Amino acid sequence: MSNKKKILISVAVLFCSILTQAQESTILKKKSSKDPIFSNATYVGDDQIYKSNPLKEDEFYSPILQGCYPDPAITRKGDDYYMVCSSFAMFPGVPIFHSKDLVNWTDLGGVLDKVSEFNPHDTGISAGVYAPGITYNPHNDTFYMIVTAFTGGLGNIIVKTKDPKKGWGSPIKLAFNGIDPSIFFDDNGKGYVVHNDAPDKGKELYNGHRVIKVWEYDLEKDQVIPGTDKIIVDGGVDLSKKPIWIEAPHLYKKDNHYYLMCAEGGTGGNHSEVVFISDSPKGPFKPASNNPILTQRYFPQNRPNKVDWAGHADLVLGPDNKYYGVFLGIRPNEKDRVNAGRETFMLPVDWSGTFPVFENGLVPMGPKLKMPNGVVNKTGKDGFFPNGNFTFTENFTSQKLDYRWIGLRGPREHFISIVKKGLQITPFAVNIKELKPTSTLFYRQQHNTFSFTTTLEYKPESEKDLAGIVCLQNESYNYVFGITKKGKDTYILLERTEKGQSEIVSSAKIEMKGAIRLQVKATGDNYQFSYALNGADFENLGNPVSGDILSTNVAGGFTGALVGLYATSSNNSHPK
């Protein structure tokens, strides 16, 4: 091909790219003075367990990340700790946090923050991306984040950076199947990837039979080395007992031994953490005699302040030269339903013997831990992530929104604008029940007892227009509480969607002369929706409704409930 042709092709491609970007920009930025404006939002967490267990000066709360922050992985460089979690179809992908002491964490946003590189636009909320690993390699002073992406044909990918605070490189697609990858660097600088996979073809013995594989990793090419893969765990600790879902593997080296720690039993009531030992990263691996080293499955279901489903862990050496483990767990409500989702917990780990053991990881877990010596608890202050009971108030005055506000299946920046009066949402012609990016600014439910209140300025022009609050477990299970039009009248309505089927629970004609305040207040399983036309006196819209559809028990999936500021120009919820 001649240089002239190459130049013409390049110009044409560039022109098409510019045209496409211009078209997208027109679609995304087409604001109207009639778009809804949310002038503030306040989330208040008020769980009884924190009132009954106030902190002493040397204590902090676990979970350290409340709400849907599951599948934690952690690494350390010097006195800097970085932790990542699953995000599924939420955007940006793979939340990342930084700490100097394992107690006080700063939210750094998401690792996969470019929609051109990670685009879960057409996936269910429990797809997208999950079970990340993060590892610092001292041999080349580089951080690696490795994860499985269930969108856009990505599969297993890895991204790198010298400084997680300054962003990450583009995803590199890796040539292996399976899920839950993590990467390990040996003392000699050699790299290895371990992950969950299906047994070899024809060798699956039962439903849930999985294996752990290891590959050698080429640091120059950033690829696993073909032909180096090897099964190092078949089934789990004891194949004769038909263990299920061995997954979330992590490799460690201590005292010239290699340790492989995995989750086993599935990410529900039988979840646990198990550990194996070897003289080589490629095995053979022998299980510890005292497995599991972490689980909550042995205790009465009706125990008070229950923490359950503990597992999917990672280990790190703490600032006090003692090991700590982060892992997922759940705190169900009084109906034993999981609305807040899988959260990130922490426990100290005793590794004075051959095998690591989670301290108090085999007894019913309490809400408090002793801080490492010399640490001061600043959670919820000075920009550190809060835990326990707290109030989060957002007045939408800063162009840089708190990272706790997220999009679903696409960036929040595609539909929000900070204007003089607050947050303006440009509605998509997309309903909350569709498998598409929605114009909804979401916040994770982080307590079983909470309230979420917002002030809305809005005049819907037609029945297709709606704005308000949505409480969502997924696209087929949610509540919509919003303002819309019927004929010439303005209505407020509450719609319940279960199994994709919607019904109007309550509705009322209202006279809106100014802003309206909307509130959802949950006390365990009871969710009460109310509104105030005068800014102060809240009126209930109907009776409390059940939060059952906002639980994973009823709705399924791997996420926790989200509460969001929602607007659509494709409303199909019509008042009675």
C-alpha positions in Angstrom: 0.0 0.0 0.0 1.3 3.4 -1.0 2.0 6.1 1.6 -0.6 8.3 0.0 -3.3 5.6 0.5 -2.2 5.1 4.1 -2.5 8.8 4.7 -6.0 9.0 3.1 -7.1 5.9 5.2 -5.7 7.5 8.4 -7.5 10.8 7.7 -10.7 8.9 7.0 -10.5 6.9 10.2 -9.6 10.1 12.2 -12.6 11.9 10.6 -15.0 9.1 11.4 -13.6 9.0 15.0 -14.1 12.7 15.4 -17.6 12.5 13.9 -18.6 9.6 16.2 -17.2 11.5 19.2 -19.2 14.6 18.1 -22.4 12.6 17.7 -21.9 11.0 21.2 -21.1 14.4 22.7 -24.4 15.8 21.2 -26.4 12.9 22.6 -24.7 13.0 26.0 -24.7 16.8 26.5 -28.2 17.6 25.2 -29.4 19.3 28.4 -32.7 21.1 28.9 -33.8 23.6 31.4 -36.7 21.2 32.2 -34.4 18.4 33.3 -34.7 17.4 36.9 -32.4 19.0 39.4 -31.5 17.4 42.7 -30.2 20.1 45.1 -29.0 17.8 47.9 -29.0 14.2 49.1 -28.5 12.8 52.6 -27.8 9.2 53.6 -28.1 8.4 57.3 -27.0 4.9 58.6 -28.5 4.0 62.0 -27.9 0.3 62.8 -28.5 -0.8 66.4 -25.3 -2.9 66.5 -23.2 0.2 66.4 -25.3 1.9 69.1 -24.9 -1.2 71.3 -21.1 -1.5 70.6 -19.5 2.0 70.8 -15.8 2.1 70.0 -13.1 2.4 72.6 -10.1 4.6 71.8 -8.0 1.6 70.4 -10.8 0.0 68.4 -12.3 0.1 64.9 -15.3 -1.5 63.2 -15.4 -4.4 60.8 -16.7 -4.5 58.1 -14.2 -1.8 57.0 -16.2 -1.3 53.8 -19.9 -1.4 54.3 -22.3 -2.1 51.5 -21.5 -3.9 48.2 -17.7 -4.1 48.3 -17.1 -7.8 47.9 -14.2 -10.0 47.0 -11.4 -7.9 48.5 -7.8 -8.2 47.5 -4.9 -6.3 49.1 -1.3 -5.5 48.5 1.5 -3.4 50.1 4.3 -1.2 49.0 6.3 0.2 51.9 3.7 1.7 54.3 1.1 2.1 51.5 -1.7 -0.4 51.3 -4.0 -0.7 48.3 -7.2 -2.7 48.3 -9.6 -3.6 45.4 -13.1 -5.1 45.3 -15.6 -6.4 42.8 -18.0 -3.9 41.1 -19.9 -6.1 38.6 -21.8 -3.8 36.1 -21.3 -0.7 38.2 -19.1 2.0 36.8 -16.2 2.6 37.1 -15.0 -0.9 37.5 -13.0 -2.3 40.4 -13.2 0.2 43.3 -9.7 0.9 44.8 -8.8 2.2 48.3 -5.6 3.4 49.9 -4.5 3.2 53.5 -1.3 3.8 55.6 -2.5 1.7 58.5 -5.3 -0.8 57.5 -7.8 1.2 59.5 -8.2 4.6 57.7 -9.0 4.2 54.0 -9.3 6.7 51.2 -11.5 6.0 48.2 -9.5 6.4 45.0 -12.4 5.7 42.6 -12.3 2.8 40.1 -9.4 1.1 38.3 -11.3 0.6 35.1 -12.6 4.1 34.5 -12.5 4.4 30.7 -15.7 3.3 29.0 -13.7 2.7 25.8 -11.8 0.0 27.6 -14.4 -1.5 30.0 -18.0 -1.2 28.8 -20.6 -3.2 30.6 -23.4 -1.4 28.7 -25.5 -4.5 27.9 -24.9 -6.8 30.9 -26.9 -7.8 33.9 -25.9 -6.0 37.1 -24.1 -9.2 38.4 -22.0 -9.5 35.3 -19.4 -6.9 34.3 -16.3 -7.5 36.3 -15.5 -9.3 39.5 -13.0 -11.0 41.8 -9.9 -8.9 41.2 -6.4 -9.5 42.5 -3.9 -6.7 43.2 -0.1 -7.3 43.7 2.9 -5.1 44.0 6.0 -6.4 42.3 9.1 -4.9 44.0 11.4 -6.2 41.2 10.1 -3.7 38.7 8.3 -1.3 41.1 4.9 -2.0 39.4 1.4 -2.7 40.6 -0.7 -5.3 38.8 -4.5 -5.6 38.9 -5.8 -8.8 37.3 -9.5 -9.6 37.0 -12.2 -11.4 34.9 -14.5 -9.2 32.8 -17.8 -10.6 31.6 -18.4 -8.0 28.9 -17.1 -7.1 25.5 -15.3 -10.4 25.0 -12.5 -9.3 27.4 -12.3 -12.4 29.6 -9.3 -12.3 31.9 -7.3 -9.0 31.8 -4.4 -7.3 33.6 -3.6 -3.6 34.0 -0.5 -2.0 35.4 0.7 1.2 37.0 3.7 2.6 38.9 1.3 4.7 41.1 -2.3 3.6 41.7 -3.2 7.2 42.7 -2.4 8.4 39.2 -4.4 5.9 37.2 -3.8 2.6 35.4 -2.7 1.5 31.9 -5.0 -0.1 29.3 -6.3 -3.7 29.9 -4.1 -6.5 28.4 -6.2 -9.5 27.4 -4.8 -12.7 28.8 -4.8 -16.1 27.1 -6.5 -18.4 29.6 -10.1 -19.2 30.6 -11.7 -19.5 34.1 -12.2 -16.8 36.7 -10.8 -15.3 39.9 -7.2 -14.8 38.8 -4.4 -13.4 41.0 -0.7 -12.8 40.2 2.3 -13.7 42.5 6.0 -12.6 42.1 8.6 -14.9 43.6 11.8 -13.7 45.4 13.7 -14.2 42.1 11.3 -12.0 40.2 9.5 -14.8 38.4 5.7 -14.3 37.9 2.9 -16.8 38.3 -0.9 -16.6 37.8 -3.3 -18.8 39.7 -7.0 -19.0 38.9 -10.2 -21.1 39.1 -11.1 -23.2 36.1 -13.3 -26.1 35.1 -11.7 -29.6 35.3 -10.2 -31.0 32.1 -12.8 -32.0 29.6 -14.7 -35.2 30.6 -13.3 -35.1 34.2 -16.0 -33.1 35.9 -17.2 -35.4 38.7 -20.1 -33.4 40.2 -21.8 -30.0 40.0 -19.5 -27.4 41.5 -16.4 -29.5 40.9 -13.6 -26.9 40.0 -9.9 -26.8 39.9 -7.1 -24.3 40.6 -4.5 -23.8 37.9 -1.2 -22.1 37.9 0.7 -20.6 34.9 4.1 -19.1 34.6 3.9 -15.4 33.6 6.1 -13.6 31.1 6.8 -10.1 32.5 8.2 -8.8 29.3 5.2 -9.8 27.1 2.6 -9.5 29.9 1.2 -12.9 29.0 1.0 -16.4 30.6 3.5 -18.7 29.0 1.8 -21.2 26.8 2.1 -24.8 27.9 3.1 -24.0 31.5 -0.4 -24.4 33.0 -0.8 -27.1 35.7 -3.7 -28.1 37.9 -2.5 -27.7 41.5 -5.8 -28.3 43.4 -8.5 -30.7 42.1 -11.9 -30.1 43.7 -10.6 -28.7 47.0 -9.2 -29.9 50.3 -10.6 -33.5 50.0 -12.0 -34.5 46.6 -13.7 -37.6 48.2 -16.1 -35.3 50.0 -17.1 -33.5 46.8 -16.1 -30.0 47.8 -17.6 -27.3 45.7 -16.4 -24.0 44.1 -12.7 -23.9 45.0 -11.9 -20.4 43.9 -10.3 -17.0 44.7 -6.8 -18.4 44.9 -3.8 -16.4 46.2 -0.2 -17.5 46.4 2.2 -16.4 49.2 5.7 -17.2 50.2 6.9 -17.4 53.8 9.9 -19.2 55.4 10.8 -20.8 52.1 7.4 -22.4 51.7 4.7 -21.5 49.2 1.1 -21.2 50.5 -2.0 -21.3 48.4 -5.1 -19.9 50.0 -8.5 -20.3 48.4 -12.2 -20.0 49.1 -14.2 -23.2 49.2 -17.9 -24.1 49.6 -19.5 -21.4 47.4 -20.1 -17.8 48.2 -23.1 -18.4 50.4 -23.8 -20.1 53.7 -21.2 -22.8 53.3 -18.4 -20.4 52.4 -15.0 -20.9 53.9 -11.3 -20.2 53.5 -8.7 -23.0 53.2 -5.0 -23.2 52.8 -2.4 -25.5 51.2 1.4 -25.7 51.4 4.2 -26.6 48.9 7.9 -26.3 48.3 7.2 -24.9 44.8 4.7 -22.5 43.4 3.7 -25.2 40.9 3.0 -27.8 43.6 2.3 -30.4 44.7 0.2 -28.6 47.3 -0.8 -30.3 50.6 -3.9 -29.0 52.5 -3.5 -27.9 56.1 -4.8 -30.4 58.7 -6.8 -27.6 60.4 -8.9 -26.4 57.4 -11.0 -24.4 57.2 -9.0 -21.4 58.6 -12.0 -19.1 58.4 -15.8 -19.7 58.2 -19.1 -18.8 59.9 -21.0 -21.9 58.7 -21.1 -23.9 62.0 -23.3 -21.6 64.2 -27.0 -21.3 64.9 -28.9 -19.5 62.1 -30.7 -17.3 64.7 -27.6 -16.0 66.4 -27.7 -12.2 67.2 -25.8 -9.7 65.1 -25.1 -12.5 62.6 -22.1 -12.2 60.2 -22.2 -15.0 57.6 -20.8 -16.2 54.3 -17.3 -15.4 55.3 -14.6 -16.3 52.8 -12.8 -15.1 49.6 -9.9 -13.7 51.6 -6.5 -12.2 51.0 -3.6 -11.6 53.4 -1.2 -8.8 54.0 1.5 -7.9 56.6 0.3 -5.0 58.7 2.1 -1.9 60.1 2.7 -3.8 63.4 4.4 -6.6 61.5 1.4 -8.8 62.2 -0.7 -10.4 59.4 -4.2 -9.3 58.6 -6.8 -10.8 56.3 -9.6 -9.1 54.3 -12.6 -11.1 53.2 -16.2 -10.9 52.3 -19.1 -11.5 54.6 -22.8 -10.5 55.0 -24.9 -9.0 57.8 -28.6 -10.0 57.1 -31.6 -8.1 58.4 -34.2 -9.4 60.9 -35.8 -11.5 58.2 -32.4 -13.1 57.4 -32.3 -11.4 54.1 -29.2 -9.8 52.5 -29.9 -6.3 51.3 -26.6 -4.5 51.8 -24.8 -7.2 49.9 -21.4 -8.8 50.5 -19.1 -6.4 52.5 -15.4 -6.2 53.2 -14.4 -7.4 56.6 -11.0 -7.7 58.3 -9.5 -10.0 61.0 -6.0 -10.3 62.4 -4.2 -13.5 61.3 -2.0 -15.6 63.5 0.8 -17.0 61.3 3.2 -17.9 64.1 2.9 -21.6 63.2 3.1 -23.3 59.9 -0.3 -22.2 58.7 -2.1 -18.9 58.9 -5.3 -18.9 61.0 -7.8 -16.1 61.2 -8.1 -15.0 64.8 -11.7 -15.4 65.9 -12.5 -16.5 62.4 -14.0 -19.8 63.6 -16.3 -18.3 66.3 -19.3 -15.9 65.7 -17.8 -12.6 64.7 -18.2 -9.4 66.6 -18.3 -5.8 65.1 -15.1 -4.5 66.7 -11.3 -5.1 66.3 -8.2 -3.8 68.2 -6.3 -1.3 66.1 -2.6 -1.9 65.3 -0.4 -0.2 67.8 0.0 3.5 67.3 -2.9 3.9 64.9 -5.5 6.6 65.4 -9.1 6.0 64.2 -10.0 8.7 61.7 -12.7 6.9 59.8 -15.3 9.3 58.5 -13.0 12.3 59.1 -10.3 14.1 57.1 -11.5 12.5 53.8 -11.3 8.9 55.1 -14.0 6.5 54.3 -16.6 6.2 57.1 -17.9 3.1 58.9 -20.2 2.3 61.7 -23.2 4.7 61.8 -22.7 7.9 59.9 -24.4 10.6 57.9 -23.3 11.5 54.4 -24.5 14.8 53.0 -24.1 15.9 49.4 -25.0 19.4 48.3 -23.8 18.9 44.8 -21.7 22.1 44.8 -18.4 20.5 43.7 -17.7 19.5 40.1 -15.7 16.5 41.5 -18.4 14.3 43.0 -17.5 11.8 45.8 -16.5 8.5 44.4 -19.3 6.8 46.3 -21.7 8.1 43.6 -21.5 5.6 40.7 -23.1 4.8 37.4 -24.7 1.6 36.2 -23.4 0.1 33.0 -21.8 3.4 32.1 -20.1 6.5 33.5 -22.1 8.9 35.7 -20.5 11.8 33.7 -22.7 10.8 30.7 -25.8 12.2 32.3 -25.0 14.5 35.2 -24.1 18.2 35.3 -23.4 20.4 38.3 -25.4 23.6 37.9 -26.1 26.6 40.1 -29.0 24.9 41.8 -27.4 21.4 42.3 -27.2 18.2 40.3 -28.9 18.2 36.9 -29.7 14.8 35.4 -30.2 14.7 31.6 -32.6 11.7 31.3 -31.8 8.9 29.0 -34.7 7.3 27.0 -34.0 4.2 29.1 -36.1 2.6 31.8 -34.5 1.3 35.0 -35.7 -2.2 34.0 -33.7 -2.3 30.8 -30.2 -3.8 30.2 -28.7 -0.5 29.2 -26.8 2.4 30.9 -29.4 4.2 33.0 -29.5 7.9 33.9 -29.3 7.1 37.6 -26.7 8.3 40.1 -26.4 5.5 42.6 -25.2 5.1 46.2 -24.7 1.8 47.9 -27.0 0.8 50.7 -24.6 0.4 53.7 -26.9 -0.3 56.6 -30.0 -2.4 57.4 -31.5 0.7 59.0 -31.0 3.9 57.0 -32.7 6.8 55.4 -32.0 8.5 52.1 -33.5 11.9 51.4 -33.2 14.3 48.5 -34.7 17.6 47.3 -36.0 17.6 43.7 -37.0 20.4 41.4 -38.9 19.0 38.4 -41.9 19.5 36.2 -42.6 16.4 34.1 -44.0 17.3 30.7 -45.6 14.0 29.7 -46.3 10.5 31.0 -42.9 9.4 29.5 -41.1 11.7 32.0 -40.3 10.5 35.5 -37.7 11.5 38.2 -37.2 10.6 41.8 -35.6 7.8 43.8 -35.0 4.2 42.8 -34.1 1.4 45.2 -32.6 -1.4 43.2 -31.2 -4.9 43.6 -31.2 -5.5 39.8 -33.0 -4.6 36.6 -35.8 -7.1 37.5 -36.2 -6.4 41.2 -36.6 -2.7 42.3 -38.8 0.1 43.6 -39.3 3.3 41.7 -40.5 6.3 43.7 -41.0 9.3 41.5 -42.8 12.2 40.0 -44.6 11.8 36.6 -47.6 13.2 34.7 -51.0 11.8 33.9 -53.0 13.9 31.6 -52.6 17.5 32.9 -52.0 16.4 36.4 -48.8 15.7 38.3 -48.5 12.5 40.3 -46.2 10.8 42.8 -46.1 7.0 42.6 -44.4 4.0 44.0 -43.8 1.1 41.7 -42.7 -2.4 42.7 -41.0 -4.6 40.1 -40.5 -8.3 40.9 -39.3 -10.9 38.4 -39.6 -8.1 35.8 -43.3 -7.6 36.4 -44.3 -4.2 37.7 -47.2 -2.9 39.7 -48.1 0.4 41.2 -48.2 0.0 44.9 -49.4 3.6 45.7 -49.9 6.9 43.9 -51.3 10.3 44.7 -52.1 13.5 42.7 -50.0 16.4 44.0 -49.8 20.1 43.5 -46.1 21.1 43.0 -45.4 24.7 43.5 -41.7 24.4 44.1 -39.2 21.7 45.1 -40.3 18.4 46.6 -38.4 16.3 49.2 -38.4 12.6 48.7 -37.3 10.0 51.3 -36.9 6.3 51.7 -36.5 5.1 55.2 -35.7 1.4 55.9 -35.9 -0.4 59.2 -34.7 -3.8 58.4 -37.1 -5.4 55.9 -39.6 -2.5 56.1 -39.1 0.3 53.6 -41.2 3.5 53.9 -41.4 6.0 51.1 -42.6 9.5 51.9 -42.6 13.0 50.5 -42.8 16.6 51.6 -44.3 19.4 49.5 -43.4 22.1 52.0 -39.9 21.0 52.6 -40.5 19.8 56.1 -43.7 17.8 56.8 -43.2 14.3 55.3 -46.3 12.3 54.2 -46.1 8.6 53.7 -47.1 7.3 50.2 -48.9 4.2 51.3 -47.8 1.8 54.0 -44.3 0.4 54.5 -43.4 -2.2 51.8 -41.2 -5.2 52.1 -37.5 -5.0 51.1 -37.6 -8.6 50.1 -37.1 -7.8 46.4 -34.0 -5.8 47.3 -32.3 -8.9 48.8 -30.1 -11.4 47.1 -32.2 -14.1 48.7 -35.1 -13.1 46.5 -33.5 -11.3 43.6 -30.4 -13.5 43.3 -27.1 -12.3 41.9 -23.9 -11.1 43.7 -24.6 -7.5 44.4 -26.1 -5.4 47.2 -29.0 -3.0 47.0 -28.4 0.5 45.5 -30.4 3.6 46.1 -30.3 6.2 43.3 -31.3 9.5 41.9 -33.2 8.5 38.8 -34.6 10.2 35.7 -36.0 8.8 32.5 -37.7 10.0 29.4 -38.9 6.4 28.8 -41.2 6.0 31.8 -43.8 3.2 31.6 -44.9 3.5 35.3 -48.4 5.0 35.3 -50.4 6.1 38.4 -53.7 4.4 39.2 
